[in-house]
Amino acid sequence: MSIATSALPSQANKIRFIDIGVNLTDLVFRGEYHGKRKHDDDLPLVLERSRAAGVKSMIITGGNVHESRMALELAKEHGFYATVGCHPTHSTEFDKFKGGPEAYLDALDQLLQANVKGRGRAVAVGECGLDYDRTHFAAPEVQKKHFRSQLSLAKKYHLPLFLHSRSAHKDFVTILREEGFGINGGKEVGGNGGVVHSFTGLVEELAELMSMGFHVGVNGCSLKTTDNLACAQAINLDLLMLETDAPWCSMTGAHASKVHLNTLPTHLNELYFPPSVKPEKFSPGKVVKGRNEPCSIGGVAWVIHRLHPELSFEDVVDKIWRNTVDVFGLNELD
């Protein structure tokens, strides 16, 4: 099927997505920005737009103990899924926690133990990893220590990892290898693979991660530059997943991806990128300008399709859907 005919209006309802990385716990979805309320809570409208765009489910990111609890609550309320873990920039919370690092890890453990089955369940350990772009939040040694400890939870519960790596590839893969995740996603030590989300690294780094058995998550930040596009094109489609990282990682006209988005059929463009207004001029029927939403995942998928013109849009989306269902065990979505 050609690009020109791959997304006709009558076929749009066949296109379905799972957003593997969305920060629905962020208060901007409740109308609050940097502690200041600018508009009414519009999360129901955000979810309504996502459904219209074909987003059948989401995995809500847990960035620390508090956010993981919130993510699980939202997942249960809306029939989504969640991750449980501590983002590297929050790593100092381990040491500041009452009872220390062991108590913090135990708090994550208890959340997993109580929520690995049923509606709104935890389907991954994370977001965890290393971030050397923001060491002002947590020093590298602190990040490495508490990244390593969270890998024990993935082994204990046989869950996939939801991973974060920024400017730290060497230390990142070293820790994964030392903990038994260097081959087949760690399945020999009780792990269950996982995904390196929001990938913006080098092609050589990508190749190493894939050789270790990990999937790769792509969002707007993964498609900013021509180098990013070349890297995204190099991802094995059997190891690719889609995400928005909303409310972050919006796709903008200044990104290299724009040339591909310009070919998006009008009816899909209206679903994935509805009209927007500034927060101060909030209108219930419009997206808030500068705040990414899950509905834009279709734009990410379209760019990937354009990087693989030999495949129809539907075929690309369906392959990624299958990857996601298989890794996170979301068989009920089928």
C-alpha positions as CSV (number, residue, x, y, z in Angstrom):
1,M,0.0,0.0,0.0
2,S,1.4,3.4,-1.0
3,I,1.9,6.4,1.3
4,A,-0.8,8.2,-0.6
5,T,-3.4,5.5,0.1
6,S,-2.2,4.2,3.5
7,A,-4.4,6.3,5.7
8,L,-7.7,7.0,4.1
9,P,-10.6,8.3,6.4
10,S,-12.4,4.9,6.2
11,Q,-9.3,3.2,7.5
12,A,-8.4,5.6,10.3
13,N,-10.4,3.7,12.9
14,K,-8.1,0.7,12.3
15,I,-5.1,2.6,13.5
16,R,-4.4,2.0,17.2
17,F,-1.7,3.0,19.6
18,I,-0.3,2.3,23.0
19,D,1.5,5.3,24.5
20,I,4.3,3.6,26.5
21,G,5.5,6.8,28.2
22,V,3.0,9.4,29.4
23,N,3.3,11.6,32.5
24,L,-0.3,11.9,33.4
25,T,0.6,12.7,37.0
26,D,2.0,16.1,35.9
27,L,-0.2,18.9,37.3
28,V,-0.3,20.7,33.9
29,F,-3.0,18.2,33.0
30,R,-4.9,19.6,35.9
31,G,-4.4,23.2,34.8
32,E,-1.5,24.0,37.1
33,Y,1.9,25.3,35.8
34,H,4.8,25.9,38.1
35,G,2.5,26.2,41.1
36,K,0.1,28.6,39.4
37,R,-3.4,27.6,38.2
38,K,-4.0,28.8,34.7
39,H,-7.1,26.9,33.7
40,D,-9.6,24.2,34.7
41,D,-8.6,20.5,35.1
42,D,-8.9,19.2,31.5
43,L,-7.6,15.7,31.9
44,P,-10.9,14.2,30.7
45,L,-10.6,16.2,27.5
46,V,-7.0,15.1,27.0
47,L,-8.1,11.5,27.3
48,E,-11.1,12.1,25.0
49,R,-8.7,13.5,22.3
50,S,-6.4,10.6,22.7
51,R,-9.2,8.1,22.2
52,A,-10.3,10.0,19.0
53,A,-6.7,9.7,17.8
54,G,-6.7,5.9,18.2
55,V,-4.8,5.7,21.5
56,K,-6.3,2.5,23.0
57,S,-4.2,2.5,26.1
58,M,-1.2,4.1,27.9
59,I,1.5,3.3,30.4
60,I,1.7,6.1,32.9
61,T,5.2,6.8,34.1
62,G,6.2,6.6,37.8
63,G,9.1,8.9,38.5
64,N,9.5,8.3,42.3
65,V,7.5,6.6,45.1
66,H,4.9,9.4,45.2
67,E,4.4,9.6,41.4
68,S,4.3,5.8,41.2
69,R,1.4,5.7,43.6
70,M,-0.4,8.4,41.6
71,A,0.3,6.6,38.3
72,L,-1.2,3.4,39.7
73,E,-4.3,5.3,40.9
74,L,-4.8,6.9,37.5
75,A,-4.2,3.6,35.8
76,K,-6.9,1.9,37.9
77,E,-9.3,4.7,37.4
78,H,-9.0,4.8,33.6
79,G,-8.1,1.2,32.8
80,F,-4.5,2.0,31.8
81,Y,-1.1,0.7,33.1
82,A,1.7,2.1,35.1
83,T,5.4,1.9,35.9
84,V,6.9,1.9,39.4
85,G,10.4,3.2,40.0
86,C,12.6,6.2,40.6
87,H,13.9,8.5,37.8
88,P,17.7,9.1,38.1
89,T,17.1,12.8,38.8
90,H,15.2,11.8,41.9
91,S,17.9,9.4,43.1
92,T,18.7,11.5,46.2
93,E,15.3,10.6,47.5
94,F,16.6,7.1,48.4
95,D,19.1,8.6,50.9
96,K,16.7,11.2,52.3
97,F,13.9,8.8,52.8
98,K,12.9,7.9,56.4
99,G,14.7,4.6,57.0
100,G,17.2,5.3,54.2
101,P,17.7,3.6,50.8
102,E,16.6,0.2,51.9
103,A,13.3,1.6,53.1
104,Y,12.8,3.5,49.8
105,L,13.5,0.4,47.7
106,D,11.1,-1.5,50.0
107,A,8.4,1.1,49.3
108,L,8.8,0.5,45.6
109,D,8.8,-3.2,46.2
110,Q,5.5,-3.0,48.2
111,L,3.9,-1.0,45.4
112,L,4.9,-3.6,42.9
113,Q,3.8,-6.5,45.1
114,A,0.4,-5.1,45.6
115,N,-0.2,-4.0,41.9
116,V,1.3,-6.6,39.5
117,K,-2.1,-8.1,38.6
118,G,-5.5,-6.8,37.4
119,R,-6.8,-3.5,36.2
120,G,-4.4,-0.6,36.4
121,R,-1.5,-2.9,37.1
122,A,2.3,-2.1,37.1
123,V,3.8,-3.5,34.0
124,A,7.4,-2.3,34.3
125,V,10.1,-1.2,36.8
126,G,11.1,2.4,36.2
127,E,11.5,5.0,35.1
128,C,15.1,4.2,36.1
129,G,18.5,4.7,34.7
130,L,21.2,7.4,34.4
131,D,21.0,11.1,33.4
132,Y,24.4,12.9,33.2
133,D,22.8,16.0,31.6
134,R,21.2,16.8,35.0
135,T,23.8,15.9,37.6
136,H,22.8,19.0,39.6
137,F,19.8,16.9,40.8
138,A,21.8,13.8,41.6
139,A,25.5,13.1,41.3
140,P,26.5,10.2,39.0
141,E,27.6,7.9,41.9
142,V,24.2,8.4,43.6
143,Q,22.4,7.7,40.3
144,K,24.5,4.5,39.6
145,K,23.9,3.1,43.1
146,H,20.2,3.5,43.0
147,F,19.8,2.4,39.4
148,R,21.5,-0.8,40.2
149,S,19.3,-1.5,43.2
150,Q,16.1,-1.1,41.2
151,L,17.3,-3.8,38.8
152,S,16.7,-6.2,41.6
153,L,13.0,-5.5,41.5
154,A,12.8,-6.3,37.8
155,K,14.4,-9.7,38.6
156,K,12.2,-10.3,41.6
157,Y,8.9,-9.6,39.7
158,H,10.1,-10.7,36.2
159,L,9.0,-7.4,34.9
160,P,10.4,-5.4,31.9
161,L,12.4,-2.3,32.6
162,F,11.4,1.2,31.6
163,L,14.8,2.8,31.1
164,H,16.3,6.3,30.9
165,S,19.7,7.1,29.5
166,R,21.1,10.6,28.9
167,S,24.8,11.2,28.1
168,A,25.6,8.2,30.2
169,H,25.7,5.3,27.8
170,K,28.9,3.7,28.9
171,D,28.0,3.5,32.6
172,F,24.4,2.6,31.7
173,V,25.3,-0.5,29.7
174,T,28.1,-1.4,32.1
175,I,25.6,-1.6,35.0
176,L,23.1,-3.5,33.0
177,R,25.7,-6.0,31.9
178,E,27.1,-6.4,35.4
179,E,23.6,-7.1,36.7
180,G,22.9,-9.8,34.1
181,F,21.0,-7.7,31.6
182,G,23.6,-7.8,28.8
183,I,22.1,-10.8,27.0
184,N,18.5,-11.4,26.0
185,G,17.2,-8.5,28.1
186,G,18.3,-10.2,31.3
187,K,15.9,-13.2,31.1
188,E,18.5,-15.6,32.3
189,V,18.6,-13.7,35.7
190,G,14.9,-13.2,36.0
191,G,14.5,-10.0,34.1
192,N,12.1,-9.6,31.2
193,G,13.8,-7.2,28.8
194,G,12.3,-3.7,28.5
195,V,12.6,-0.4,26.7
196,V,15.1,2.4,26.6
197,H,12.5,5.2,26.3
198,S,12.9,8.6,24.6
199,F,16.0,7.5,22.8
200,T,18.2,10.3,21.5
201,G,21.6,8.6,21.4
202,L,24.0,7.6,18.7
203,V,23.5,4.9,16.1
204,E,26.4,2.9,17.8
205,E,24.7,3.1,21.2
206,L,21.4,2.1,19.6
207,A,23.1,-1.0,18.1
208,E,24.5,-2.0,21.4
209,L,21.2,-1.7,23.2
210,M,19.4,-3.7,20.6
211,S,22.1,-6.4,20.7
212,M,21.5,-6.7,24.5
213,G,17.8,-7.5,23.8
214,F,16.2,-4.1,24.6
215,H,13.5,-2.3,22.8
216,V,13.7,1.4,22.0
217,G,11.0,4.0,22.6
218,V,10.7,7.0,20.2
219,N,8.9,10.3,20.7
220,G,9.1,13.8,19.4
221,C,12.5,14.4,21.1
222,S,13.8,11.4,19.3
223,L,13.1,13.0,15.9
224,K,14.4,16.5,16.3
225,T,17.5,16.5,14.0
226,T,18.6,14.8,10.8
227,D,20.9,12.6,12.9
228,N,18.0,11.7,15.1
229,L,16.0,10.6,12.1
230,A,18.8,8.5,10.8
231,C,19.1,6.8,14.1
232,A,15.3,6.2,14.3
233,Q,15.4,4.7,10.8
234,A,18.1,2.3,12.0
235,I,15.9,0.9,14.8
236,N,14.8,-2.7,14.1
237,L,11.1,-2.4,13.7
238,D,10.7,-5.6,15.8
239,L,12.3,-3.7,18.7
240,L,10.5,-0.3,18.3
241,M,7.9,1.3,20.5
242,L,6.1,4.6,20.4
243,E,5.5,7.2,23.1
244,T,4.8,10.9,23.6
245,D,6.5,11.5,27.0
246,A,3.6,14.0,27.4
247,P,3.5,16.8,28.5
248,W,7.1,16.9,27.2
249,C,8.7,16.2,23.9
250,S,6.3,18.1,21.6
251,M,6.9,17.9,17.8
252,T,7.5,21.5,16.5
253,G,8.0,23.2,13.2
254,A,11.7,23.6,13.9
255,H,12.3,19.9,14.1
256,A,13.7,17.8,11.2
257,S,10.6,15.7,11.5
258,K,8.5,18.5,10.2
259,V,9.2,17.6,6.6
260,H,7.6,14.3,7.1
261,L,4.7,15.7,9.1
262,N,3.9,18.0,6.2
263,T,2.7,14.9,4.3
264,L,0.3,13.8,7.0
265,P,-3.2,13.5,5.6
266,T,-5.5,16.3,6.7
267,H,-8.0,14.1,8.6
268,L,-5.1,12.6,10.6
269,N,-3.4,15.9,11.2
270,E,-6.6,17.2,12.8
271,L,-6.7,14.2,15.2
272,Y,-3.0,14.1,16.1
273,F,-2.4,17.9,16.3
274,P,-5.7,19.7,17.1
275,P,-5.7,23.5,17.2
276,S,-4.0,25.0,20.3
277,V,-4.1,28.1,22.5
278,K,-1.9,29.4,25.2
279,P,-2.8,28.3,28.8
280,E,-4.1,31.8,29.6
281,K,-6.6,31.6,26.8
282,F,-7.7,28.1,27.6
283,S,-10.7,26.7,25.6
284,P,-12.2,23.3,26.4
285,G,-12.1,22.2,22.8
286,K,-8.5,23.0,22.1
287,V,-5.0,21.7,23.1
288,V,-2.9,23.8,25.4
289,K,0.0,25.3,23.4
290,G,3.4,23.9,24.4
291,R,1.9,21.0,26.4
292,N,2.2,17.7,24.6
293,E,-0.7,15.2,24.6
294,P,-1.0,11.5,23.9
295,C,-3.0,12.3,20.8
296,S,0.2,13.4,19.1
297,I,1.6,9.8,19.1
298,G,0.1,9.4,15.7
299,G,2.5,12.1,14.4
300,V,5.5,10.1,15.8
301,A,4.1,7.0,14.1
302,W,3.7,8.8,10.8
303,V,7.4,9.9,10.8
304,I,8.5,6.4,11.4
305,H,6.3,5.3,8.5
306,R,7.9,7.9,6.3
307,L,11.3,6.5,7.2
308,H,10.1,3.1,6.1
309,P,8.1,3.9,2.9
310,E,8.2,0.3,1.9
311,L,5.6,-0.4,4.6
312,S,2.1,1.1,4.9
313,F,1.2,3.3,7.9
314,E,-1.1,0.5,9.2
315,D,1.6,-2.1,8.9
316,V,4.1,0.0,10.8
317,V,1.6,0.8,13.6
318,D,0.4,-2.8,13.8
319,K,4.0,-4.1,14.2
320,I,4.7,-1.6,17.0
321,W,1.4,-2.5,18.7
322,R,2.4,-6.2,18.7
323,N,5.9,-5.4,20.1
324,T,4.3,-3.4,23.0
325,V,1.6,-6.0,23.8
326,D,4.2,-8.8,23.9
327,V,6.8,-7.1,26.0
328,F,4.5,-5.7,28.6
329,G,2.0,-8.6,28.6
330,L,-1.0,-6.5,27.6
331,N,-2.8,-9.4,25.9
332,E,-6.2,-8.2,27.1
333,L,-6.0,-5.3,24.7
334,D,-6.3,-7.6,21.7
